[in-house]
Amino acid sequence: MQFLSDNAAPVHPKLWEAMRAADAPDTPYDTDALSRELDARFTALFGRECAALWVATGTAANCLALATMVDPHGGVICHEEAHIEMDECGAPGFYLHGAKLLLASGAGAKLTVDSIGEVLAGITRGVHQVPAQAISITQASEYGMVYRPDELAAIGALTKEHGLGLHMDGARFGNATAFLGGTPAEAAGPVDALSFGFVKNGGMGAEAVILFDTEQADMIRFRRKRAGHLQSKGRFLAAQILAMLEDDLWLENARASNAAAAEIAQAAGERLLYPVEANELFVRMDTDERAALRGQGFAFYDWDDTCVRFVTSWATDPDHAGALGKAIAAL
């Protein structure tokens, strides 16, 4: 019974169908009909003009998006537990040619206006310090917490006041949008660039970089090629993304994973470290309790000495979610 990661989930059948349908002659790279459709589809989804490019990984999506905002001598303010800090092996520095991550705090791995302000207040020595040029937030956060529209608006106002770019790591953007129950535009807020995640939500190997400053699209195309992410048969990545957008499959999948997580959360009760707003659960558990669950066939990650992490997916078996909830309640 698999709760290790939503990356471990199977690919949604509709994506296999879409890729099979795309297996016909077309022009290479991103000049095929499917790739050329992406800008219009995402413009319609967000209700404002944007440029959309496919890449194969979330790390590439994050770093290519940030590369449009930050100079080699600049800095990106992010949470101290952000994916770009903890899980990307220095990729931001590589893609941004030496730019630095400027770390801030915040409960549930969410930045606040105050925590961002503390970092900005410490940059006072002109050319002797790294200047902040962008802020990166994660929706939903690394602890499964969702930014509300008013929080996004406040951070957006701060970035505008200081002339900074605003990037959103949306590896679980679908889960955040499903939780909020509003529009994708409300879940994204006033960001300049969004890494729109699909792989954790039923995709195989395609993520989208969404640029709301469309003038930056050409820069990203060159950077994507230089970084080795311009695939010659890009139509297969575009096919996956379009299949996920069709009839809001991305939202349907996210709602399913959120519902499974909510069921488990109800059983976990006071063991939860954070409210469950997406598809991740962080649960207090000692060594013997972990062994007891694994002995019953549940797979999950140890997060630290005090807690474990369970992640649900679009394909989580409701019977498995129910069984995990009962097993946690019985500990």
KOLKEPA-743752 format. One record per residue (C-alpha): residue number from 1; residue in three letters; chain; z, y, x. Coordinates in nm, 2 decimals, always signed. Example, Ala and Ser with C-alpha at 12.3 -4.5 7.8 and 13.67 -1.06 7.14 Angstrom:
{n: 1 res: Ala chain: A Z: +0.78 Y: -0.45 X: +1.23}
{n: 2 res: Ser chain: A Z: +0.71 Y: -0.11 X: +1.37}
END
This chain:
{n: 1 res: Met chain: A Z: +0.00 Y: +0.00 X: +0.00}
{n: 2 res: Gln chain: A Z: -0.15 Y: +0.29 X: +0.19}
{n: 3 res: Phe chain: A Z: +0.03 Y: +0.63 X: +0.22}
{n: 4 res: Leu chain: A Z: -0.05 Y: +0.71 X: +0.58}
{n: 5 res: Ser chain: A Z: -0.30 Y: +0.98 X: +0.53}
{n: 6 res: Asp chain: A Z: -0.57 Y: +1.10 X: +0.29}
{n: 7 res: Asn chain: A Z: -0.81 Y: +1.05 X: +0.59}
{n: 8 res: Ala chain: A Z: -0.75 Y: +0.68 X: +0.55}
{n: 9 res: Ala chain: A Z: -0.89 Y: +0.68 X: +0.19}
{n: 10 res: Pro chain: A Z: -1.23 Y: +0.54 X: +0.11}
{n: 11 res: Val chain: A Z: -1.54 Y: +0.76 X: +0.06}
{n: 12 res: His chain: A Z: -1.61 Y: +0.83 X: -0.31}
{n: 13 res: Pro chain: A Z: -1.90 Y: +0.62 X: -0.44}
{n: 14 res: Lys chain: A Z: -2.09 Y: +0.93 X: -0.56}
{n: 15 res: Leu chain: A Z: -2.12 Y: +1.05 X: -0.20}
{n: 16 res: Trp chain: A Z: -2.28 Y: +0.72 X: -0.09}
{n: 17 res: Glu chain: A Z: -2.53 Y: +0.76 X: -0.38}
{n: 18 res: Ala chain: A Z: -2.60 Y: +1.12 X: -0.27}
{n: 19 res: Met chain: A Z: -2.66 Y: +1.02 X: +0.09}
{n: 20 res: Arg chain: A Z: -2.88 Y: +0.73 X: -0.02}
{n: 21 res: Ala chain: A Z: -3.09 Y: +0.98 X: -0.23}
{n: 22 res: Ala chain: A Z: -3.11 Y: +1.21 X: +0.07}
{n: 23 res: Asp chain: A Z: -3.26 Y: +0.93 X: +0.29}
{n: 24 res: Ala chain: A Z: -3.62 Y: +1.06 X: +0.26}
{n: 25 res: Pro chain: A Z: -3.83 Y: +1.27 X: +0.50}
{n: 26 res: Asp chain: A Z: -3.74 Y: +1.63 X: +0.51}
{n: 27 res: Thr chain: A Z: -3.73 Y: +1.91 X: +0.77}
{n: 28 res: Pro chain: A Z: -3.46 Y: +1.87 X: +1.04}
{n: 29 res: Tyr chain: A Z: -3.13 Y: +2.04 X: +1.13}
{n: 30 res: Asp chain: A Z: -3.03 Y: +2.28 X: +0.85}
{n: 31 res: Thr chain: A Z: -3.38 Y: +2.37 X: +0.72}
{n: 32 res: Asp chain: A Z: -3.39 Y: +2.09 X: +0.46}
{n: 33 res: Ala chain: A Z: -3.38 Y: +2.16 X: +0.09}
{n: 34 res: Leu chain: A Z: -3.02 Y: +2.04 X: +0.05}
{n: 35 res: Ser chain: A Z: -2.88 Y: +2.25 X: +0.33}
{n: 36 res: Arg chain: A Z: -3.07 Y: +2.56 X: +0.20}
{n: 37 res: Glu chain: A Z: -2.90 Y: +2.51 X: -0.14}
{n: 38 res: Leu chain: A Z: -2.54 Y: +2.55 X: +0.00}
{n: 39 res: Asp chain: A Z: -2.53 Y: +2.93 X: +0.00}
{n: 40 res: Ala chain: A Z: -2.62 Y: +2.96 X: -0.36}
{n: 41 res: Arg chain: A Z: -2.39 Y: +2.69 X: -0.47}
{n: 42 res: Phe chain: A Z: -2.08 Y: +2.83 X: -0.30}
{n: 43 res: Thr chain: A Z: -2.17 Y: +3.19 X: -0.41}
{n: 44 res: Ala chain: A Z: -2.17 Y: +3.06 X: -0.77}
{n: 45 res: Leu chain: A Z: -1.84 Y: +2.88 X: -0.71}
{n: 46 res: Phe chain: A Z: -1.65 Y: +3.18 X: -0.57}
{n: 47 res: Gly chain: A Z: -1.82 Y: +3.45 X: -0.77}
{n: 48 res: Arg chain: A Z: -1.91 Y: +3.65 X: -0.46}
{n: 49 res: Glu chain: A Z: -2.18 Y: +3.63 X: -0.20}
{n: 50 res: Cys chain: A Z: -2.11 Y: +3.40 X: +0.09}
{n: 51 res: Ala chain: A Z: -2.29 Y: +3.19 X: +0.35}
{n: 52 res: Ala chain: A Z: -2.21 Y: +2.82 X: +0.38}
{n: 53 res: Leu chain: A Z: -2.27 Y: +2.60 X: +0.68}
{n: 54 res: Trp chain: A Z: -2.18 Y: +2.23 X: +0.72}
{n: 55 res: Val chain: A Z: -2.00 Y: +2.08 X: +1.02}
{n: 56 res: Ala chain: A Z: -1.86 Y: +1.74 X: +1.07}
{n: 57 res: Thr chain: A Z: -1.49 Y: +1.81 X: +1.13}
{n: 58 res: Gly chain: A Z: -1.21 Y: +2.04 X: +1.02}
{n: 59 res: Thr chain: A Z: -1.13 Y: +2.13 X: +1.38}
{n: 60 res: Ala chain: A Z: -1.49 Y: +2.26 X: +1.42}
{n: 61 res: Ala chain: A Z: -1.48 Y: +2.44 X: +1.09}
{n: 62 res: Asn chain: A Z: -1.16 Y: +2.62 X: +1.18}
{n: 63 res: Cys chain: A Z: -1.26 Y: +2.72 X: +1.53}
{n: 64 res: Leu chain: A Z: -1.62 Y: +2.82 X: +1.45}
{n: 65 res: Ala chain: A Z: -1.48 Y: +3.04 X: +1.17}
{n: 66 res: Leu chain: A Z: -1.22 Y: +3.21 X: +1.40}
{n: 67 res: Ala chain: A Z: -1.49 Y: +3.26 X: +1.67}
{n: 68 res: Thr chain: A Z: -1.65 Y: +3.51 X: +1.44}
{n: 69 res: Met chain: A Z: -1.34 Y: +3.73 X: +1.44}
{n: 70 res: Val chain: A Z: -1.17 Y: +3.70 X: +1.78}
{n: 71 res: Asp chain: A Z: -1.27 Y: +3.80 X: +2.14}
{n: 72 res: Pro chain: A Z: -1.18 Y: +3.59 X: +2.44}
{n: 73 res: His chain: A Z: -0.90 Y: +3.84 X: +2.51}
{n: 74 res: Gly chain: A Z: -0.77 Y: +3.84 X: +2.15}
{n: 75 res: Gly chain: A Z: -0.52 Y: +3.65 X: +1.95}
{n: 76 res: Val chain: A Z: -0.49 Y: +3.46 X: +1.62}
{n: 77 res: Ile chain: A Z: -0.16 Y: +3.49 X: +1.43}
{n: 78 res: Cys chain: A Z: -0.08 Y: +3.15 X: +1.28}
{n: 79 res: His chain: A Z: +0.23 Y: +2.95 X: +1.18}
{n: 80 res: Glu chain: A Z: +0.41 Y: +2.77 X: +1.46}
{n: 81 res: Glu chain: A Z: +0.33 Y: +2.44 X: +1.28}
{n: 82 res: Ala chain: A Z: -0.03 Y: +2.52 X: +1.19}
{n: 83 res: His chain: A Z: -0.29 Y: +2.25 X: +1.25}
{n: 84 res: Ile chain: A Z: -0.48 Y: +2.47 X: +1.49}
{n: 85 res: Glu chain: A Z: -0.16 Y: +2.49 X: +1.70}
{n: 86 res: Met chain: A Z: -0.02 Y: +2.14 X: +1.67}
{n: 87 res: Asp chain: A Z: -0.31 Y: +1.91 X: +1.61}
{n: 88 res: Glu chain: A Z: -0.63 Y: +2.04 X: +1.76}
{n: 89 res: Cys chain: A Z: -0.58 Y: +1.98 X: +2.13}
{n: 90 res: Gly chain: A Z: -0.64 Y: +2.34 X: +2.23}
{n: 91 res: Ala chain: A Z: -0.97 Y: +2.35 X: +2.05}
{n: 92 res: Pro chain: A Z: -0.92 Y: +2.72 X: +1.94}
{n: 93 res: Gly chain: A Z: -0.89 Y: +2.83 X: +2.30}
{n: 94 res: Phe chain: A Z: -1.20 Y: +2.62 X: +2.39}
{n: 95 res: Tyr chain: A Z: -1.42 Y: +2.75 X: +2.11}
{n: 96 res: Leu chain: A Z: -1.28 Y: +3.11 X: +2.14}
{n: 97 res: His chain: A Z: -1.32 Y: +3.11 X: +2.52}
{n: 98 res: Gly chain: A Z: -0.96 Y: +3.16 X: +2.60}
{n: 99 res: Ala chain: A Z: -0.82 Y: +3.35 X: +2.30}
{n: 100 res: Lys chain: A Z: -0.45 Y: +3.29 X: +2.23}
{n: 101 res: Leu chain: A Z: -0.26 Y: +3.17 X: +1.93}
{n: 102 res: Leu chain: A Z: +0.03 Y: +3.40 X: +1.84}
{n: 103 res: Leu chain: A Z: +0.29 Y: +3.20 X: +1.66}
{n: 104 res: Ala chain: A Z: +0.50 Y: +3.31 X: +1.36}
{n: 105 res: Ser chain: A Z: +0.76 Y: +3.13 X: +1.15}
{n: 106 res: Gly chain: A Z: +0.80 Y: +3.08 X: +0.77}
{n: 107 res: Ala chain: A Z: +0.95 Y: +2.82 X: +0.54}
{n: 108 res: Gly chain: A Z: +0.73 Y: +2.53 X: +0.44}
{n: 109 res: Ala chain: A Z: +0.48 Y: +2.63 X: +0.71}
{n: 110 res: Lys chain: A Z: +0.37 Y: +2.93 X: +0.52}
{n: 111 res: Leu chain: A Z: +0.33 Y: +3.28 X: +0.67}
{n: 112 res: Thr chain: A Z: +0.48 Y: +3.58 X: +0.51}
{n: 113 res: Val chain: A Z: +0.41 Y: +3.95 X: +0.55}
{n: 114 res: Asp chain: A Z: +0.74 Y: +3.98 X: +0.72}
{n: 115 res: Ser chain: A Z: +0.69 Y: +3.70 X: +0.97}
{n: 116 res: Ile chain: A Z: +0.34 Y: +3.83 X: +1.05}
{n: 117 res: Gly chain: A Z: +0.49 Y: +4.18 X: +1.09}
{n: 118 res: Glu chain: A Z: +0.74 Y: +4.05 X: +1.35}
{n: 119 res: Val chain: A Z: +0.45 Y: +3.93 X: +1.57}
{n: 120 res: Leu chain: A Z: +0.26 Y: +4.25 X: +1.53}
{n: 121 res: Ala chain: A Z: +0.57 Y: +4.46 X: +1.61}
{n: 122 res: Gly chain: A Z: +0.60 Y: +4.28 X: +1.94}
{n: 123 res: Ile chain: A Z: +0.25 Y: +4.38 X: +2.06}
{n: 124 res: Thr chain: A Z: +0.32 Y: +4.72 X: +2.21}
{n: 125 res: Arg chain: A Z: +0.20 Y: +4.72 X: +2.57}
{n: 126 res: Gly chain: A Z: -0.17 Y: +4.79 X: +2.53}
{n: 127 res: Val chain: A Z: -0.40 Y: +4.62 X: +2.77}
{n: 128 res: His chain: A Z: -0.11 Y: +4.42 X: +2.92}
{n: 129 res: Gln chain: A Z: -0.08 Y: +4.21 X: +2.60}
{n: 130 res: Val chain: A Z: -0.30 Y: +3.99 X: +2.39}
{n: 131 res: Pro chain: A Z: -0.40 Y: +4.20 X: +2.08}
{n: 132 res: Ala chain: A Z: -0.40 Y: +4.03 X: +1.74}
{n: 133 res: Gln chain: A Z: -0.74 Y: +4.02 X: +1.59}
{n: 134 res: Ala chain: A Z: -0.71 Y: +3.76 X: +1.31}
{n: 135 res: Ile chain: A Z: -0.46 Y: +3.57 X: +1.09}
{n: 136 res: Ser chain: A Z: -0.50 Y: +3.21 X: +1.00}
{n: 137 res: Ile chain: A Z: -0.32 Y: +3.06 X: +0.70}
{n: 138 res: Thr chain: A Z: -0.34 Y: +2.70 X: +0.57}
{n: 139 res: Gln chain: A Z: -0.40 Y: +2.63 X: +0.20}
{n: 140 res: Ala chain: A Z: -0.21 Y: +2.40 X: +0.12}
{n: 141 res: Ser chain: A Z: +0.02 Y: +2.44 X: +0.42}
{n: 142 res: Glu chain: A Z: +0.11 Y: +2.16 X: +0.66}
{n: 143 res: Tyr chain: A Z: +0.41 Y: +2.08 X: +0.45}
{n: 144 res: Gly chain: A Z: +0.21 Y: +2.08 X: +0.12}
{n: 145 res: Met chain: A Z: +0.31 Y: +2.43 X: +0.01}
{n: 146 res: Val chain: A Z: +0.06 Y: +2.64 X: -0.18}
{n: 147 res: Tyr chain: A Z: +0.01 Y: +3.02 X: -0.14}
{n: 148 res: Arg chain: A Z: +0.01 Y: +3.20 X: -0.47}
{n: 149 res: Pro chain: A Z: -0.24 Y: +3.47 X: -0.54}
{n: 150 res: Asp chain: A Z: +0.01 Y: +3.75 X: -0.50}
{n: 151 res: Glu chain: A Z: +0.11 Y: +3.61 X: -0.16}
{n: 152 res: Leu chain: A Z: -0.25 Y: +3.60 X: -0.05}
{n: 153 res: Ala chain: A Z: -0.31 Y: +3.95 X: -0.18}
{n: 154 res: Ala chain: A Z: -0.01 Y: +4.08 X: +0.02}
{n: 155 res: Ile chain: A Z: -0.13 Y: +3.91 X: +0.34}
{n: 156 res: Gly chain: A Z: -0.48 Y: +4.04 X: +0.27}
{n: 157 res: Ala chain: A Z: -0.35 Y: +4.40 X: +0.24}
{n: 158 res: Leu chain: A Z: -0.17 Y: +4.36 X: +0.57}
{n: 159 res: Thr chain: A Z: -0.48 Y: +4.24 X: +0.75}
{n: 160 res: Lys chain: A Z: -0.68 Y: +4.53 X: +0.61}
{n: 161 res: Glu chain: A Z: -0.41 Y: +4.77 X: +0.72}
{n: 162 res: His chain: A Z: -0.43 Y: +4.64 X: +1.08}
{n: 163 res: Gly chain: A Z: -0.80 Y: +4.58 X: +1.10}
{n: 164 res: Leu chain: A Z: -0.76 Y: +4.20 X: +1.13}
{n: 165 res: Gly chain: A Z: -0.98 Y: +3.91 X: +1.01}
{n: 166 res: Leu chain: A Z: -0.83 Y: +3.66 X: +0.77}
{n: 167 res: His chain: A Z: -0.91 Y: +3.29 X: +0.80}
{n: 168 res: Met chain: A Z: -0.80 Y: +3.01 X: +0.57}
{n: 169 res: Asp chain: A Z: -0.77 Y: +2.64 X: +0.69}
{n: 170 res: Gly chain: A Z: -0.86 Y: +2.47 X: +0.36}
{n: 171 res: Ala chain: A Z: -0.84 Y: +2.11 X: +0.47}
{n: 172 res: Arg chain: A Z: -0.66 Y: +2.05 X: +0.14}
{n: 173 res: Phe chain: A Z: -0.81 Y: +2.35 X: -0.05}
{n: 174 res: Gly chain: A Z: -0.89 Y: +2.12 X: -0.34}
{n: 175 res: Asn chain: A Z: -0.53 Y: +2.02 X: -0.38}
{n: 176 res: Ala chain: A Z: -0.42 Y: +2.38 X: -0.37}
{n: 177 res: Thr chain: A Z: -0.67 Y: +2.49 X: -0.63}
{n: 178 res: Ala chain: A Z: -0.58 Y: +2.20 X: -0.86}
{n: 179 res: Phe chain: A Z: -0.21 Y: +2.29 X: -0.83}
{n: 180 res: Leu chain: A Z: -0.27 Y: +2.66 X: -0.91}
{n: 181 res: Gly chain: A Z: -0.49 Y: +2.57 X: -1.20}
{n: 182 res: Gly chain: A Z: -0.70 Y: +2.89 X: -1.16}
{n: 183 res: Thr chain: A Z: -1.04 Y: +2.95 X: -0.99}
{n: 184 res: Pro chain: A Z: -1.14 Y: +2.87 X: -0.64}
{n: 185 res: Ala chain: A Z: -1.16 Y: +3.25 X: -0.58}
{n: 186 res: Glu chain: A Z: -0.79 Y: +3.29 X: -0.67}
{n: 187 res: Ala chain: A Z: -0.69 Y: +3.00 X: -0.44}
{n: 188 res: Ala chain: A Z: -0.88 Y: +3.16 X: -0.15}
{n: 189 res: Gly chain: A Z: -0.78 Y: +3.52 X: -0.21}
{n: 190 res: Pro chain: A Z: -0.92 Y: +3.79 X: +0.01}
{n: 191 res: Val chain: A Z: -1.01 Y: +3.57 X: +0.31}
{n: 192 res: Asp chain: A Z: -1.31 Y: +3.65 X: +0.53}
{n: 193 res: Ala chain: A Z: -1.37 Y: +3.29 X: +0.62}
{n: 194 res: Leu chain: A Z: -1.27 Y: +2.96 X: +0.47}
{n: 195 res: Ser chain: A Z: -1.28 Y: +2.61 X: +0.62}
{n: 196 res: Phe chain: A Z: -1.34 Y: +2.42 X: +0.29}
{n: 197 res: Gly chain: A Z: -1.22 Y: +2.06 X: +0.34}
{n: 198 res: Phe chain: A Z: -1.39 Y: +1.76 X: +0.18}
{n: 199 res: Val chain: A Z: -1.31 Y: +1.47 X: +0.42}
{n: 200 res: Lys chain: A Z: -0.95 Y: +1.44 X: +0.30}
{n: 201 res: Asn chain: A Z: -1.07 Y: +1.46 X: -0.06}
{n: 202 res: Gly chain: A Z: -1.32 Y: +1.17 X: -0.08}
{n: 203 res: Gly chain: A Z: -1.58 Y: +1.29 X: +0.17}
{n: 204 res: Met chain: A Z: -1.71 Y: +1.09 X: +0.47}
{n: 205 res: Gly chain: A Z: -1.79 Y: +1.34 X: +0.74}
{n: 206 res: Ala chain: A Z: -1.87 Y: +1.69 X: +0.61}
{n: 207 res: Glu chain: A Z: -1.68 Y: +2.01 X: +0.59}
{n: 208 res: Ala chain: A Z: -1.80 Y: +2.35 X: +0.50}
{n: 209 res: Val chain: A Z: -1.75 Y: +2.68 X: +0.68}
{n: 210 res: Ile chain: A Z: -1.76 Y: +2.96 X: +0.41}
{n: 211 res: Leu chain: A Z: -1.83 Y: +3.31 X: +0.54}
{n: 212 res: Phe chain: A Z: -1.77 Y: +3.59 X: +0.30}
{n: 213 res: Asp chain: A Z: -1.90 Y: +3.83 X: +0.56}
{n: 214 res: Thr chain: A Z: -2.25 Y: +3.70 X: +0.55}
{n: 215 res: Glu chain: A Z: -2.36 Y: +3.90 X: +0.85}
{n: 216 res: Gln chain: A Z: -2.16 Y: +3.66 X: +1.07}
{n: 217 res: Ala chain: A Z: -2.37 Y: +3.36 X: +0.96}
{n: 218 res: Asp chain: A Z: -2.62 Y: +3.39 X: +1.24}
{n: 219 res: Met chain: A Z: -2.35 Y: +3.41 X: +1.50}
{n: 220 res: Ile chain: A Z: -2.19 Y: +3.09 X: +1.37}
{n: 221 res: Arg chain: A Z: -2.53 Y: +2.91 X: +1.37}
{n: 222 res: Phe chain: A Z: -2.57 Y: +2.98 X: +1.74}
{n: 223 res: Arg chain: A Z: -2.21 Y: +2.88 X: +1.81}
{n: 224 res: Arg chain: A Z: -2.24 Y: +2.56 X: +1.60}
{n: 225 res: Lys chain: A Z: -2.55 Y: +2.46 X: +1.81}
{n: 226 res: Arg chain: A Z: -2.38 Y: +2.55 X: +2.14}
{n: 227 res: Ala chain: A Z: -2.08 Y: +2.35 X: +2.04}
{n: 228 res: Gly chain: A Z: -2.28 Y: +2.04 X: +1.97}
{n: 229 res: His chain: A Z: -2.23 Y: +2.04 X: +1.59}
{n: 230 res: Leu chain: A Z: -2.59 Y: +2.11 X: +1.48}
{n: 231 res: Gln chain: A Z: -2.69 Y: +1.77 X: +1.35}
{n: 232 res: Ser chain: A Z: -3.06 Y: +1.69 X: +1.34}
{n: 233 res: Lys chain: A Z: -3.02 Y: +1.51 X: +1.00}
{n: 234 res: Gly chain: A Z: -2.80 Y: +1.77 X: +0.85}
{n: 235 res: Arg chain: A Z: -2.92 Y: +1.69 X: +0.50}
{n: 236 res: Phe chain: A Z: -2.68 Y: +1.40 X: +0.49}
{n: 237 res: Leu chain: A Z: -2.38 Y: +1.64 X: +0.54}
{n: 238 res: Ala chain: A Z: -2.52 Y: +1.88 X: +0.28}
{n: 239 res: Ala chain: A Z: -2.57 Y: +1.59 X: +0.04}
{n: 240 res: Gln chain: A Z: -2.20 Y: +1.50 X: +0.07}
{n: 241 res: Ile chain: A Z: -2.09 Y: +1.86 X: +0.00}
{n: 242 res: Leu chain: A Z: -2.33 Y: +1.90 X: -0.30}
{n: 243 res: Ala chain: A Z: -2.21 Y: +1.57 X: -0.45}
{n: 244 res: Met chain: A Z: -1.85 Y: +1.69 X: -0.43}
{n: 245 res: Leu chain: A Z: -1.94 Y: +2.02 X: -0.60}
{n: 246 res: Glu chain: A Z: -2.13 Y: +1.85 X: -0.87}
{n: 247 res: Asp chain: A Z: -1.93 Y: +1.85 X: -1.20}
{n: 248 res: Asp chain: A Z: -1.63 Y: +1.96 X: -0.99}
{n: 249 res: Leu chain: A Z: -1.57 Y: +1.62 X: -0.84}
{n: 250 res: Trp chain: A Z: -1.37 Y: +1.79 X: -0.56}
{n: 251 res: Leu chain: A Z: -1.12 Y: +1.91 X: -0.82}
{n: 252 res: Glu chain: A Z: -1.12 Y: +1.58 X: -1.01}
{n: 253 res: Asn chain: A Z: -1.03 Y: +1.40 X: -0.69}
{n: 254 res: Ala chain: A Z: -0.76 Y: +1.66 X: -0.60}
{n: 255 res: Arg chain: A Z: -0.60 Y: +1.64 X: -0.94}
{n: 256 res: Ala chain: A Z: -0.58 Y: +1.26 X: -0.90}
{n: 257 res: Ser chain: A Z: -0.41 Y: +1.28 X: -0.56}
{n: 258 res: Asn chain: A Z: -0.17 Y: +1.55 X: -0.68}
{n: 259 res: Ala chain: A Z: -0.08 Y: +1.35 X: -0.98}
{n: 260 res: Ala chain: A Z: +0.01 Y: +1.05 X: -0.77}
{n: 261 res: Ala chain: A Z: +0.22 Y: +1.26 X: -0.54}
{n: 262 res: Ala chain: A Z: +0.40 Y: +1.42 X: -0.83}
{n: 263 res: Glu chain: A Z: +0.50 Y: +1.08 X: -0.97}
{n: 264 res: Ile chain: A Z: +0.65 Y: +0.98 X: -0.64}
{n: 265 res: Ala chain: A Z: +0.82 Y: +1.31 X: -0.61}
{n: 266 res: Gln chain: A Z: +1.00 Y: +1.27 X: -0.93}
{n: 267 res: Ala chain: A Z: +1.15 Y: +0.95 X: -0.80}
{n: 268 res: Ala chain: A Z: +1.24 Y: +1.09 X: -0.46}
{n: 269 res: Gly chain: A Z: +1.45 Y: +1.37 X: -0.61}
{n: 270 res: Glu chain: A Z: +1.69 Y: +1.53 X: -0.37}
{n: 271 res: Arg chain: A Z: +1.55 Y: +1.34 X: -0.08}
{n: 272 res: Leu chain: A Z: +1.25 Y: +1.59 X: -0.07}
{n: 273 res: Leu chain: A Z: +1.25 Y: +1.85 X: +0.20}
{n: 274 res: Tyr chain: A Z: +1.00 Y: +2.07 X: +0.02}
{n: 275 res: Pro chain: A Z: +0.87 Y: +2.10 X: -0.33}
{n: 276 res: Val chain: A Z: +0.56 Y: +1.88 X: -0.38}
{n: 277 res: Glu chain: A Z: +0.27 Y: +2.11 X: -0.47}
{n: 278 res: Ala chain: A Z: -0.02 Y: +1.92 X: -0.33}
{n: 279 res: Asn chain: A Z: -0.05 Y: +1.56 X: -0.21}
{n: 280 res: Glu chain: A Z: +0.20 Y: +1.54 X: +0.07}
{n: 281 res: Leu chain: A Z: +0.57 Y: +1.44 X: +0.04}
{n: 282 res: Phe chain: A Z: +0.83 Y: +1.48 X: +0.32}
{n: 283 res: Val chain: A Z: +1.12 Y: +1.26 X: +0.23}
{n: 284 res: Arg chain: A Z: +1.46 Y: +1.22 X: +0.40}
{n: 285 res: Met chain: A Z: +1.51 Y: +0.87 X: +0.51}
{n: 286 res: Asp chain: A Z: +1.71 Y: +0.68 X: +0.78}
{n: 287 res: Thr chain: A Z: +1.58 Y: +0.40 X: +1.00}
{n: 288 res: Asp chain: A Z: +1.71 Y: +0.12 X: +0.78}
{n: 289 res: Glu chain: A Z: +1.55 Y: +0.27 X: +0.47}
{n: 290 res: Arg chain: A Z: +1.22 Y: +0.31 X: +0.65}
{n: 291 res: Ala chain: A Z: +1.23 Y: -0.06 X: +0.75}
{n: 292 res: Ala chain: A Z: +1.31 Y: -0.16 X: +0.40}
{n: 293 res: Leu chain: A Z: +1.00 Y: +0.02 X: +0.26}
{n: 294 res: Arg chain: A Z: +0.77 Y: -0.12 X: +0.53}
{n: 295 res: Gly chain: A Z: +0.91 Y: -0.46 X: +0.45}
{n: 296 res: Gln chain: A Z: +0.78 Y: -0.42 X: +0.10}
{n: 297 res: Gly chain: A Z: +0.43 Y: -0.33 X: +0.22}
{n: 298 res: Phe chain: A Z: +0.43 Y: +0.05 X: +0.22}
{n: 299 res: Ala chain: A Z: +0.25 Y: +0.22 X: +0.51}
{n: 300 res: Phe chain: A Z: +0.35 Y: +0.58 X: +0.60}
{n: 301 res: Tyr chain: A Z: +0.42 Y: +0.79 X: +0.91}
{n: 302 res: Asp chain: A Z: +0.76 Y: +0.88 X: +1.06}
{n: 303 res: Trp chain: A Z: +0.76 Y: +1.26 X: +1.07}
{n: 304 res: Asp chain: A Z: +1.08 Y: +1.31 X: +1.28}
{n: 305 res: Asp chain: A Z: +1.42 Y: +1.16 X: +1.31}
{n: 306 res: Thr chain: A Z: +1.53 Y: +1.28 X: +0.96}
{n: 307 res: Cys chain: A Z: +1.22 Y: +1.23 X: +0.74}
{n: 308 res: Val chain: A Z: +0.90 Y: +1.05 X: +0.68}
{n: 309 res: Arg chain: A Z: +0.57 Y: +1.16 X: +0.53}
{n: 310 res: Phe chain: A Z: +0.38 Y: +1.01 X: +0.24}
{n: 311 res: Val chain: A Z: +0.02 Y: +1.12 X: +0.16}
{n: 312 res: Thr chain: A Z: -0.16 Y: +1.03 X: -0.16}
{n: 313 res: Ser chain: A Z: -0.54 Y: +1.05 X: -0.21}
{n: 314 res: Trp chain: A Z: -0.80 Y: +1.05 X: -0.47}
{n: 315 res: Ala chain: A Z: -0.81 Y: +0.67 X: -0.45}
{n: 316 res: Thr chain: A Z: -0.43 Y: +0.60 X: -0.46}
{n: 317 res: Asp chain: A Z: -0.37 Y: +0.31 X: -0.70}
{n: 318 res: Pro chain: A Z: -0.14 Y: +0.43 X: -0.98}
{n: 319 res: Asp chain: A Z: +0.05 Y: +0.10 X: -0.96}
{n: 320 res: His chain: A Z: +0.11 Y: +0.16 X: -0.59}
{n: 321 res: Ala chain: A Z: +0.24 Y: +0.51 X: -0.65}
{n: 322 res: Gly chain: A Z: +0.47 Y: +0.38 X: -0.92}
{n: 323 res: Ala chain: A Z: +0.59 Y: +0.10 X: -0.70}
{n: 324 res: Leu chain: A Z: +0.67 Y: +0.34 X: -0.42}
{n: 325 res: Gly chain: A Z: +0.86 Y: +0.57 X: -0.65}
{n: 326 res: Lys chain: A Z: +1.07 Y: +0.28 X: -0.77}
{n: 327 res: Ala chain: A Z: +1.13 Y: +0.16 X: -0.42}
{n: 328 res: Ile chain: A Z: +1.25 Y: +0.50 X: -0.30}
{n: 329 res: Ala chain: A Z: +1.47 Y: +0.54 X: -0.61}
{n: 330 res: Ala chain: A Z: +1.63 Y: +0.20 X: -0.53}
{n: 331 res: Leu chain: A Z: +1.72 Y: +0.27 X: -0.17}
END
